[in-house]
Amino acid sequence: MTPFEAASHADPYIYYAGLRQRKGLLFDADLRLWIASDASAVEAILEHSNCRVRPLDEPVPLAIAQGAAGRIFGRLMRMNEGAEHQCPRMAIAPALASVHDENIAEIVSQVFESLHAPVDALNELMWTLPLSVIATLMGVPFTQLREVVTLTQNFVGCLSPLSDKTKLDEADAGATRLSQLFAELLLGENERSRFMSHVLRECDVTAWRDRDALIANLIGLLSQTCEATAGLIGNTLIAIHRNPDLFETPEQPARVAEWVAEAARHDSPIQNTRRFVAEQCVIEGCVLKAGDTVLLLLASANRDPCANPDPDNFLLTRPHRRIFSFGSGRHECPGQQLALRIASEAVSELLRRQPNAAVRANQWRYLPSLNARIPYFHRSRETQQ
């Protein structure tokens, strides 16, 4: 098994444990990259200033560099360092932190109403609902949600090395149309949502005036929500399926938020991420040279007993839970708490409408991916759980 195959494997965690026993940071000669597998190494890489989110000689992937998707990618705060990272983050992070739970619950309920059969449409729900919530918070009219969801999914296609030319063309078209939609949204002064008004206030406070970068990062909020929150919802439902005794205690399902947080740690929706060494440095006793690539196994770090004692057990009352799924350090995802809340409300609403039936009627497999762990639910018995 390789770390890339592990992301969608039925159970990658024995493999991860074996890597941690060998060394927290080791060089894989076959893959020609460093692998960080324990919490200490992952945290050290994420916090080191010489470990960047993109290689210096390829700030935008070559496959998309000349198109609309590449122009969006090149302005995303999570794909940049320095001012190009900090300026949009200072404008957007406070608005993300200000979102209230009751807003999310209401939006989630509205999206559920638009789906005719939640159990049968579970896969659609996982992908549609988180994007619809974020788009609604940004002020996208309900009548345009389906279009925005489809466009975002098309744009996300450019972020995967597995994408073919058709996917890349769809990503360019999606990026172009999303840019138009958000440009129009920003012009509507009398119809701005609370979230968008907050973002624009922070832009004024910080004197950040790059409207193209703002539009790119609003699209980035949608794209970052797409796979991560879909996987978080799906993996939480699987955790409920696998731990029925825990779920059937008297206080459940009132503690769904704890289920989601532990699912994010126990079975991370984003299994790995990468960093690129800009200048030679020594980390965890290893010399990393300029141009080296480091693969950070976030899911493995979550299962490191030094970070989370008794890591392989699913514990709702885990004290001092550490979750690397959303990163850490300067590039830690500013939407972590919002993603957890959206997933919690989605799972709560599903269980309220169809208690226990949603997962137990299904089996699942994991969608092909080099870094995301997203289940696809189905009713056939042909594919292993």
Backbone hydrogen bonds in HBPLUS format (Angstrom, degrees):
<---DONOR---> <-ACCEPTOR-->    atom                        ^
c    i                          cat <-CA-CA->   ^        H-A-AA   ^      H-
h    n   atom  resd res      DA  || num        DHA   H-A  angle D-A-AA Bond
n    s   type  num  typ     dist DA aas  dist angle  dist       angle   num
A0006-ALA N   A0002-THR O   2.98 MM   4  6.19 143.7  2.12 148.3 159.3     1
A0009-HIS N   A0006-ALA O   3.08 MM   3  4.89 165.7  2.10 105.4 109.9     2
A0016-TYR N   A0012-PRO O   3.03 MM   4  6.37 155.9  2.09 149.9 157.3     3
A0017-ALA N   A0013-TYR O   3.02 MM   4  6.12 155.6  2.08 137.5 143.8     4
A0018-GLY N   A0014-ILE O   3.07 MM   4  6.36 150.8  2.15 145.0 152.4     5
A0019-LEU N   A0015-TYR O   3.14 MM   4  6.53 149.6  2.24 147.5 155.5     6
A0020-ARG N   A0016-TYR O   3.00 MM   4  6.36 159.3  2.04 154.1 159.4     7
A0021-GLN N   A0017-ALA O   3.08 MM   4  6.34 147.2  2.20 144.8 153.2     8
A0022-ARG N   A0018-GLY O   3.26 MM   4  6.50 138.9  2.44 139.0 148.8     9
A0022-ARG N   A0019-LEU O   3.11 MM   3  5.22 129.5  2.38  98.4 111.6    10
A0023-LYS N   A0019-LEU O   3.21 MM   4  6.50 168.6  2.22 166.0 163.6    11
A0037-SER N   A0024-GLY O   2.77 MM  13  5.13 158.8  1.81 147.4 154.7    12
A0026-LEU N   A0035-ILE O   3.07 MM   9  5.41 159.3  2.11 144.4 148.1    13
A0035-ILE N   A0026-LEU O   2.73 MM   9  5.41 159.3  1.77 162.7 170.2    14
A0028-ASP N   A0033-LEU O   2.89 MM   5  5.60 173.7  1.89 161.2 160.1    15
A0032-ARG N   A0028-ASP O   2.73 MM   4  5.60 126.1  2.02 141.2 157.7    16
A0033-LEU N   A0028-ASP O   3.32 MM   5  5.60 148.2  2.43 140.9 147.3    17
A0034-TRP N   A0293-THR O   2.87 MM 259  6.17 167.3  1.88 163.4 161.1    18
A0295-LEU N   A0034-TRP O   2.75 MM 261  6.04 169.9  1.76 154.5 155.7    19
A0036-ALA N   A0295-LEU O   2.90 MM 259  6.15 167.4  1.91 155.4 158.8    20
A0297-LEU N   A0036-ALA O   2.90 MM 261  6.03 176.6  1.90 170.9 172.1    21
A0042-VAL N   A0038-ASP O   2.99 MM   4  6.14 171.3  1.99 161.4 164.3    22
A0043-GLU N   A0039-ALA O   2.92 MM   4  5.93 165.9  1.94 148.6 153.1    23
A0044-ALA N   A0040-SER O   2.98 MM   4  6.07 156.6  2.03 143.6 150.6    24
A0045-ILE N   A0041-ALA O   2.97 MM   4  6.15 161.1  2.00 153.5 157.6    25
A0046-LEU N   A0042-VAL O   3.00 MM   4  6.16 168.7  2.01 153.2 156.6    26
A0047-GLU N   A0043-GLU O   3.06 MM   4  6.16 142.6  2.21 144.4 153.3    27
A0048-HIS N   A0044-ALA O   3.12 MM   4  6.06 120.2  2.49 137.5 150.6    28
A0048-HIS N   A0045-ILE O   3.23 MM   3  5.26 148.9  2.34 101.0 109.9    29
A0051-CYS N   A0048-HIS O   3.15 MM   3  5.55 164.2  2.18 113.6 118.3    30
A0278-ALA N   A0050-ASN O   2.78 MM 228  5.23 167.6  1.80 158.3 162.7    31
A0052-ARG N   A0276-PHE O   2.79 MM 224  5.03 164.5  1.81 147.3 141.9    32
A0276-PHE N   A0052-ARG O   2.76 MM 224  5.03 156.9  1.82 140.5 148.6    33
A0058-GLU N   A0055-PRO O   3.11 MM   3  5.32 163.4  2.14 110.1 115.2    34
A0064-ILE N   A0061-PRO O   3.07 MM   3  5.80 153.6  2.14 120.4 127.0    35
A0065-ALA N   A0061-PRO O   3.07 MM   4  5.88 119.3  2.46 146.5 162.0    36
A0065-ALA N   A0062-LEU O   3.40 MM   3  5.00 150.9  2.50  93.9 102.0    37
A0067-GLY N   A0064-ILE O   3.17 MM   3  5.66 167.2  2.19 121.0 124.9    38
A0071-ARG N   A0067-GLY O   3.16 MM   4  6.55 147.0  2.28 144.5 153.6    39
A0072-ILE N   A0068-ALA O   3.11 MM   4  6.46 153.0  2.19 149.3 155.8    40
A0073-PHE N   A0069-ALA O   2.90 MM   4  6.11 170.1  1.91 152.1 155.2    41
A0074-GLY N   A0070-GLY O   2.91 MM   4  6.00 160.1  1.95 148.5 152.9    42
A0075-ARG N   A0072-ILE O   3.01 MM   3  5.48 154.2  2.08 113.9 121.9    43
A0076-LEU N   A0073-PHE O   3.17 MM   3  5.38 161.0  2.21 109.8 115.6    44
A0079-MET N   A0076-LEU O   3.02 MM   3  5.30 154.4  2.09 107.5 115.7    45
A0080-ASN N   A0077-MET O   3.24 MM   3  5.20 163.2  2.27 110.5 110.1    46
A0085-HIS N   A0082-GLY O   3.01 MM   3  5.42 147.9  2.12 109.0 118.8    47
A0086-GLN N   A0082-GLY O   2.85 MM   4  6.08 169.5  1.86 158.1 161.3    48
A0087-CYS N   A0083-ALA O   2.91 MM   4  5.53 166.4  1.93 142.7 147.3    49
A0089-ARG N   A0085-HIS O   3.32 MM   4  6.28 151.0  2.41 140.8 149.1    50
A0090-MET N   A0086-GLN O   2.84 MM   4  5.97 158.0  1.89 156.1 160.5    51
A0091-ALA N   A0087-CYS O   3.28 MM   4  6.53 137.8  2.47 141.3 152.0    52
A0091-ALA N   A0088-PRO O   3.18 MM   3  5.10 130.1  2.45  92.5 105.8    53
A0092-ILE N   A0088-PRO O   2.91 MM   4  6.03 155.4  1.97 152.5 158.7    54
A0093-ALA N   A0089-ARG O   2.87 MM   4  5.45 162.1  1.90 144.9 151.0    55
A0095-ALA N   A0092-ILE O   3.11 MM   3  5.38 119.5  2.50 104.6 119.3    56
A0096-LEU N   A0092-ILE O   3.06 MM   4  6.38 155.2  2.12 156.0 163.6    57
A0097-ALA N   A0093-ALA O   3.01 MM   4  6.26 155.7  2.07 153.0 159.7    58
A0098-SER N   A0094-PRO O   3.13 MM   4  6.26 124.7  2.45 135.6 148.7    59
A0098-SER N   A0095-ALA O   3.19 MM   3  5.12 140.1  2.35  94.7 106.0    60
A0099-VAL N   A0096-LEU O   3.47 MM   3  5.80 166.2  2.49 108.0 111.9    61
A0103-ASN N   A0100-HIS O   3.22 MM   3  5.66 131.3  2.47 108.2 119.2    62
A0104-ILE N   A0101-ASP O   3.06 MM   3  5.26 115.5  2.50 100.7 115.7    63
A0105-ALA N   A0101-ASP O   3.02 MM   4  6.34 163.0  2.05 159.2 163.8    64
A0106-GLU N   A0102-GLU O   3.17 MM   4  6.30 159.6  2.21 145.3 149.8    65
A0107-ILE N   A0103-ASN O   3.07 MM   4  6.31 162.2  2.11 149.9 154.7    66
A0108-VAL N   A0104-ILE O   2.83 MM   4  5.99 166.9  1.85 158.8 162.6    67
A0109-SER N   A0105-ALA O   3.07 MM   4  6.22 158.2  2.12 143.3 148.8    68
A0110-GLN N   A0106-GLU O   3.08 MM   4  6.35 153.6  2.15 145.0 151.9    69
A0111-VAL N   A0107-ILE O   2.97 MM   4  6.29 159.2  2.01 155.8 160.9    70
A0112-PHE N   A0108-VAL O   2.97 MM   4  6.22 158.4  2.02 151.3 157.4    71
A0113-GLU N   A0109-SER O   3.08 MM   4  6.33 151.0  2.17 144.2 151.5    72
A0114-SER N   A0111-VAL O   2.99 MM   3  5.17 135.1  2.20 100.1 112.8    73
A0115-LEU N   A0112-PHE O   2.97 MM   3  5.29 154.5  2.04 109.0 117.1    74
A0121-ALA N   A0117-ALA O   2.74 MM   4  5.76 141.6  1.89 157.9 170.3    75
A0122-LEU N   A0119-VAL O   3.35 MM   3  5.21 150.1  2.44 112.3 108.7    76
A0125-LEU N   A0121-ALA O   2.81 MM   4  6.02 158.3  1.86 158.6 165.9    77
A0126-MET N   A0122-LEU O   3.02 MM   4  6.28 159.1  2.07 151.6 155.3    78
A0127-TRP N   A0123-ASN O   3.38 MM   4  6.67 152.9  2.46 145.7 151.3    79
A0128-THR N   A0124-GLU O   2.76 MM   4  5.78 165.4  1.78 159.7 164.9    80
A0129-LEU N   A0125-LEU O   2.95 MM   4  5.44 161.4  1.98 141.0 147.1    81
A0132-SER N   A0128-THR O   2.91 MM   4  5.98 154.6  1.97 153.4 161.7    82
A0133-VAL N   A0129-LEU O   2.93 MM   4  6.16 154.0  2.00 156.7 163.2    83
A0134-ILE N   A0130-PRO O   3.11 MM   4  6.39 169.7  2.12 154.5 155.9    84
A0135-ALA N   A0131-LEU O   2.89 MM   4  6.02 167.0  1.91 152.2 156.6    85
A0136-THR N   A0132-SER O   2.90 MM   4  5.94 156.9  1.96 142.9 149.4    86
A0137-LEU N   A0133-VAL O   2.95 MM   4  6.20 159.2  1.99 151.2 156.9    87
A0138-MET N   A0134-ILE O   3.07 MM   4  6.34 142.8  2.21 144.0 154.0    88
A0138-MET N   A0135-ALA O   3.13 MM   3  5.09 123.5  2.47  92.3 106.7    89
A0140-VAL N   A0135-ALA O   2.97 MM   5  5.38 163.8  2.00 150.3 144.9    90
A0139-GLY N   A0136-THR O   2.93 MM   3  5.02 154.1  2.00 103.6 112.1    91
A0144-GLN N   A0141-PRO O   2.91 MM   3  5.46 156.5  1.96 116.2 123.7    92
A0145-LEU N   A0142-PHE O   3.29 MM   3  5.28 164.8  2.32 104.3 108.9    93
A0148-VAL N   A0144-GLN O   3.00 MM   4  6.28 164.3  2.03 157.7 162.2    94
A0149-VAL N   A0145-LEU O   2.85 MM   4  6.06 161.5  1.88 158.1 163.0    95
A0150-THR N   A0146-ARG O   3.05 MM   4  6.25 167.4  2.06 150.5 153.5    96
A0151-LEU N   A0147-GLU O   2.90 MM   4  6.10 167.0  1.92 155.4 159.3    97
A0152-THR N   A0148-VAL O   2.89 MM   4  5.98 157.6  1.94 147.6 153.7    98
A0153-GLN N   A0149-VAL O   2.97 MM   4  6.20 163.4  2.00 152.1 156.5    99
A0154-ASN N   A0150-THR O   2.96 MM   4  6.22 150.5  2.05 146.3 154.8   100
A0155-PHE N   A0151-LEU O   2.90 MM   4  6.19 154.7  1.96 146.0 153.0   101
A0156-VAL N   A0152-THR O   2.85 MM   4  6.10 161.0  1.88 156.5 161.3   102
A0157-GLY N   A0154-ASN O   3.13 MM   3  5.29 136.0  2.33  98.1 110.2   103
A0158-CYS N   A0155-PHE O   3.03 MM   3  5.84 157.2  2.08 122.2 127.1   104
A0159-LEU N   A0156-VAL O   2.95 MM   3  5.42 156.9  2.00 116.3 123.7   105
A0163-SER N   A0160-SER O   3.19 MM   3  5.64 170.6  2.20 116.7 118.8   106
A0168-LEU N   A0164-ASP O   2.99 MM   4  6.32 155.7  2.05 152.2 159.9   107
A0169-ASP N   A0165-LYS O   2.86 MM   4  6.08 156.3  1.92 153.5 159.3   108
A0170-GLU N   A0166-THR O   3.00 MM   4  6.24 156.6  2.05 147.0 153.5   109
A0171-ALA N   A0167-LYS O   2.88 MM   4  6.11 146.3  1.99 142.5 152.3   110
A0172-ASP N   A0168-LEU O   3.03 MM   4  6.35 153.1  2.11 146.0 151.8   111
A0173-ALA N   A0169-ASP O   3.06 MM   4  6.36 164.0  2.09 149.9 153.9   112
A0174-GLY N   A0170-GLU O   2.83 MM   4  6.00 157.3  1.88 147.3 154.3   113
A0175-ALA N   A0171-ALA O   2.85 MM   4  6.02 157.4  1.90 148.6 154.4   114
A0176-THR N   A0172-ASP O   2.99 MM   4  6.19 158.1  2.04 148.9 154.5   115
A0177-ARG N   A0173-ALA O   3.06 MM   4  6.26 167.8  2.07 152.1 154.8   116
A0178-LEU N   A0174-GLY O   2.91 MM   4  5.98 165.0  1.93 151.1 156.0   117
A0179-SER N   A0175-ALA O   3.02 MM   4  6.06 153.6  2.09 141.1 148.1   118
A0180-GLN N   A0176-THR O   3.17 MM   4  6.46 151.1  2.26 142.4 149.8   119
A0181-LEU N   A0177-ARG O   2.95 MM   4  6.27 162.3  1.98 154.4 159.0   120
A0182-PHE N   A0178-LEU O   2.97 MM   4  6.18 164.7  2.00 154.6 157.5   121
A0183-ALA N   A0179-SER O   2.98 MM   4  6.04 149.2  2.07 141.6 150.3   122
A0184-GLU N   A0180-GLN O   3.03 MM   4  6.27 157.8  2.08 150.6 155.8   123
A0185-LEU N   A0181-LEU O   2.95 MM   4  6.19 150.7  2.04 141.0 150.0   124
A0186-LEU N   A0182-PHE O   2.97 MM   4  6.12 154.1  2.04 145.8 150.8   125
A0187-LEU N   A0184-GLU O   3.15 MM   3  5.24 137.0  2.34  98.0 109.9   126
A0188-GLY N   A0185-LEU O   3.29 MM   3  5.52 145.1  2.42 102.6 111.6   127
A0189-GLU N   A0187-LEU O   2.95 MM   2  5.82 125.0  2.26 113.7  97.7   128
A0191-GLU N   A0188-GLY O   3.18 MM   3  5.47 154.6  2.25 109.7 117.4   129
A0197-SER N   A0193-SER O   2.92 MM   4  6.11 159.9  1.96 152.0 158.0   130
A0198-HIS N   A0194-ARG O   2.98 MM   4  6.15 151.8  2.06 144.1 151.7   131
A0199-VAL N   A0195-PHE O   2.99 MM   4  6.34 156.9  2.05 151.0 157.1   132
A0200-LEU N   A0196-MET O   3.00 MM   4  6.25 164.7  2.02 152.6 155.7   133
A0201-ARG N   A0197-SER O   2.94 MM   4  6.15 148.4  2.05 144.7 153.5   134
A0202-GLU N   A0198-HIS O   3.03 MM   4  6.30 159.1  2.08 150.4 155.4   135
A0203-CYS N   A0199-VAL O   2.93 MM   4  6.28 145.5  2.05 144.7 155.3   136
A0204-ASP N   A0200-LEU O   3.08 MM   4  6.36 151.0  2.16 141.6 148.0   137
A0205-VAL N   A0201-ARG O   2.87 MM   4  6.21 160.7  1.90 152.3 158.0   138
A0206-THR N   A0202-GLU O   2.93 MM   4  6.02 160.7  1.97 148.9 153.2   139
A0207-ALA N   A0203-CYS O   2.92 MM   4  5.75 105.4  2.49 130.7 147.3   140
A0208-TRP N   A0203-CYS O   2.88 MM   5  4.97 150.1  1.97 146.9 151.4   141
A0207-ALA N   A0204-ASP O   3.15 MM   3  4.88 152.1  2.23  96.1 104.6   142
A0214-LEU N   A0210-ASP O   3.01 MM   4  6.30 148.8  2.11 145.9 155.4   143
A0215-ILE N   A0211-ARG O   2.94 MM   4  6.21 164.2  1.97 153.1 155.9   144
A0216-ALA N   A0212-ASP O   2.99 MM   4  6.21 160.4  2.03 144.4 150.2   145
A0217-ASN N   A0213-ALA O   2.96 MM   4  6.15 151.5  2.04 143.6 150.7   146
A0218-LEU N   A0214-LEU O   2.92 MM   4  6.22 138.1  2.10 148.0 159.9   147
A0218-LEU N   A0215-ILE O   3.22 MM   3  5.13 128.9  2.50  94.3 107.6   148
A0219-ILE N   A0215-ILE O   3.05 MM   4  6.35 159.1  2.09 152.1 157.3   149
A0220-GLY N   A0216-ALA O   2.82 MM   4  6.09 140.5  1.98 133.8 146.5   150
A0221-LEU N   A0217-ASN O   2.98 MM   4  6.18 137.0  2.17 132.5 141.2   151
A0223-SER N   A0219-ILE O   2.95 MM   4  6.30 163.5  1.97 153.6 158.4   152
A0224-GLN N   A0220-GLY O   2.84 MM   4  5.88 159.3  1.88 148.6 153.8   153
A0225-THR N   A0221-LEU O   3.11 MM   4  6.14 140.3  2.27 134.8 144.9   154
A0225-THR N   A0222-LEU O   3.16 MM   3  5.11 124.4  2.48  93.6 108.0   155
A0226-CYS N   A0222-LEU O   3.10 MM   4  6.22 143.3  2.24 146.8 156.2   156
A0229-THR N   A0225-THR O   3.05 MM   4  5.55 158.5  2.10 141.4 148.2   157
A0230-ALA N   A0226-CYS O   3.37 MM   4  6.27 150.6  2.47 135.4 143.7   158
A0231-GLY N   A0227-GLU O   2.91 MM   4  6.03 165.2  1.93 154.2 157.9   159
A0232-LEU N   A0228-ALA O   2.97 MM   4  6.15 145.9  2.09 137.0 147.2   160
A0233-ILE N   A0229-THR O   2.99 MM   4  6.14 161.4  2.02 148.3 151.2   161
A0234-GLY N   A0230-ALA O   3.04 MM   4  6.23 172.9  2.04 152.1 154.4   162
A0235-ASN N   A0231-GLY O   2.81 MM   4  5.83 164.9  1.84 149.9 154.5   163
A0236-THR N   A0232-LEU O   3.07 MM   4  6.05 142.0  2.22 136.1 145.5   164
A0237-LEU N   A0233-ILE O   3.11 MM   4  6.42 157.1  2.17 150.7 156.3   165
A0238-ILE N   A0234-GLY O   3.07 MM   4  6.38 150.8  2.16 144.7 153.1   166
A0239-ALA N   A0235-ASN O   2.99 MM   4  6.14 149.4  2.08 135.6 143.8   167
A0240-ILE N   A0236-THR O   3.01 MM   4  6.35 149.9  2.10 147.8 155.4   168
A0241-HIS N   A0237-LEU O   3.00 MM   4  6.27 154.3  2.07 142.9 150.2   169
A0242-ARG N   A0238-ILE O   2.87 MM   4  6.13 150.8  1.95 149.8 157.7   170
A0243-ASN N   A0239-ALA O   2.99 MM   4  6.04 125.8  2.30 138.1 150.9   171
A0247-PHE N   A0243-ASN O   3.22 MM   4  6.52 159.3  2.26 151.9 158.1   172
A0248-GLU N   A0244-PRO O   2.97 MM   4  6.07 142.5  2.12 147.6 156.2   173
A0249-THR N   A0246-LEU O   3.45 MM   3  5.78 165.3  2.47 110.0 111.1   174
A0252-GLN N   A0249-THR O   3.03 MM   3  5.65 165.9  2.05 124.8 129.3   175
A0254-ALA N   A0251-GLU O   3.10 MM   3  5.88 126.8  2.40 118.5 130.6   176
A0258-GLU N   A0255-ARG O   3.03 MM   3  5.53 131.8  2.27 109.7 121.1   177
A0259-TRP N   A0255-ARG O   3.30 MM   4  6.75 149.0  2.40 143.9 152.8   178
A0259-TRP N   A0256-VAL O   2.94 MM   3  4.90 116.6  2.35  95.2 111.9   179
A0260-VAL N   A0256-VAL O   2.93 MM   4  6.29 158.9  1.97 159.5 164.2   180
A0261-ALA N   A0257-ALA O   3.05 MM   4  6.28 162.0  2.08 144.9 149.5   181
A0262-GLU N   A0258-GLU O   3.00 MM   4  6.11 162.5  2.03 146.6 151.2   182
A0263-ALA N   A0259-TRP O   2.82 MM   4  5.97 149.4  1.91 146.6 156.3   183
A0264-ALA N   A0260-VAL O   2.91 MM   4  6.13 151.7  1.99 148.0 155.2   184
A0265-ARG N   A0261-ALA O   3.28 MM   4  6.59 141.2  2.44 136.1 145.4   185
A0266-HIS N   A0262-GLU O   2.70 MM   4  5.82 173.0  1.71 157.3 159.9   186
A0267-ASP N   A0263-ALA O   2.90 MM   4  5.48 164.2  1.93 142.0 146.2   187
A0373-ARG N   A0269-PRO O   2.73 MM 104  4.76 162.9  1.76 139.0 141.1   188
A0271-GLN N   A0371-ASN O   2.69 MM 100  5.29 148.8  1.78 167.4 176.6   189
A0298-LEU N   A0271-GLN O   2.94 MM  27  5.44 108.9  2.46 127.0 142.6   190
A0299-ALA N   A0271-GLN O   3.16 MM  28  4.80 168.9  2.17 129.9 129.7   191
A0273-THR N   A0296-LEU O   3.05 MM  23  5.32 146.4  2.17 139.2 149.6   192
A0296-LEU N   A0273-THR O   2.77 MM  23  5.32 164.6  1.79 161.3 164.8   193
A0275-ARG N   A0294-VAL O   2.91 MM  19  5.16 148.9  2.00 146.8 154.7   194
A0294-VAL N   A0275-ARG O   2.80 MM  19  5.16 165.2  1.82 161.5 160.8   195
A0277-VAL N   A0292-ASP O   2.89 MM  15  5.26 169.5  1.90 155.2 158.7   196
A0291-GLY N   A0277-VAL O   2.81 MM  14  5.37 177.0  1.81 150.6 149.8   197
A0281-CYS N   A0288-LEU O   2.92 MM   7  5.40 154.3  1.98 150.8 159.4   198
A0288-LEU N   A0281-CYS O   2.80 MM   7  5.40 167.7  1.81 173.9 175.4   199
A0283-ILE N   A0286-CYS O   2.92 MM   3  5.32 151.1  2.01 152.2 154.5   200
A0286-CYS N   A0283-ILE O   2.92 MM   3  5.32 165.4  1.94 117.8 122.6   201
A0292-ASP N   A0289-LYS O   2.96 MM   3  5.62 159.3  2.00 144.1 144.8   202
A0298-LEU N   A0296-LEU O   3.12 MM   2  5.80 120.9  2.48 107.9  92.0   203
A0300-SER N   A0297-LEU O   3.12 MM   3  5.28 122.7  2.47  98.7 112.7   204
A0301-ALA N   A0297-LEU O   3.01 MM   4  6.38 157.4  2.06 153.4 160.0   205
A0302-ASN N   A0298-LEU O   3.02 MM   4  6.31 148.8  2.12 146.5 154.7   206
A0303-ARG N   A0300-SER O   2.98 MM   3  5.15 133.8  2.20 100.4 113.3   207
A0304-ASP N   A0301-ALA O   3.12 MM   3  5.04 164.7  2.15 105.7 108.5   208
A0307-ALA N   A0304-ASP O   2.94 MM   3  5.48 147.0  2.05 115.1 124.3   209
A0308-ASN N   A0304-ASP O   2.94 MM   4  6.13 165.9  1.96 157.6 162.4   210
A0313-ASN N   A0310-ASP O   3.39 MM   3  6.04 161.4  2.43 117.0 122.1   211
A0327-GLY N   A0324-PHE O   2.86 MM   3  5.00 163.5  1.88 119.0 120.0   212
A0333-CYS N   A0326-PHE O   2.94 MM   7  5.39 176.0  1.94 167.1 168.3   213
A0332-GLU N   A0329-GLY O   3.12 MM   3  5.45 161.9  2.15 119.2 118.4   214
A0336-GLN N   A0333-CYS O   3.38 MM   3  5.63 154.0  2.46 117.4 115.2   215
A0339-ALA N   A0335-GLY O   2.85 MM   4  6.03 160.4  1.89 159.8 165.2   216
A0340-LEU N   A0336-GLN O   3.03 MM   4  6.31 160.3  2.07 153.3 158.4   217
A0341-ARG N   A0337-GLN O   3.01 MM   4  6.20 151.6  2.09 141.9 149.6   218
A0342-ILE N   A0338-LEU O   2.86 MM   4  6.12 162.1  1.89 154.8 159.4   219
A0343-ALA N   A0339-ALA O   3.01 MM   4  6.18 168.2  2.02 151.3 154.5   220
A0344-SER N   A0340-LEU O   2.95 MM   4  6.07 152.9  2.03 140.8 148.8   221
A0345-GLU N   A0341-ARG O   2.92 MM   4  6.13 164.8  1.94 154.2 157.3   222
A0346-ALA N   A0342-ILE O   2.93 MM   4  6.11 155.9  1.99 148.7 156.1   223
A0347-VAL N   A0343-ALA O   2.95 MM   4  6.12 168.2  1.96 153.2 155.6   224
A0348-SER N   A0344-SER O   2.90 MM   4  6.00 162.1  1.93 148.4 154.3   225
A0349-GLU N   A0345-GLU O   2.93 MM   4  6.02 160.7  1.97 145.7 150.5   226
A0350-LEU N   A0346-ALA O   3.00 MM   4  6.19 158.3  2.05 147.5 153.7   227
A0351-LEU N   A0347-VAL O   2.94 MM   4  6.12 164.7  1.96 153.7 157.4   228
A0352-ARG N   A0348-SER O   2.89 MM   4  6.03 143.2  2.03 142.3 153.1   229
A0353-ARG N   A0349-GLU O   3.06 MM   4  6.23 153.3  2.14 144.9 150.8   230
A0354-GLN N   A0350-LEU O   2.78 MM   4  5.89 159.8  1.82 152.2 158.9   231
A0361-ALA N   A0357-ALA O   3.24 MM   4  5.79 145.8  2.37 140.9 143.1   232
A0362-ASN N   A0359-VAL O   2.77 MM   3  5.19 161.0  1.80 119.3 125.7   233
A0363-GLN N   A0378-HIS O   2.74 MM  15  5.41 167.6  1.76 166.0 170.5   234
A0378-HIS N   A0363-GLN O   2.85 MM  15  5.41 158.5  1.90 143.6 147.1   235
A0365-ARG N   A0376-TYR O   3.12 MM  11  5.39 147.9  2.23 136.3 144.6   236
A0376-TYR N   A0365-ARG O   2.65 MM  11  5.39 154.9  1.71 167.0 171.7   237
A0367-LEU N   A0374-ILE O   2.98 MM   7  5.82 168.6  2.00 168.8 165.7   238
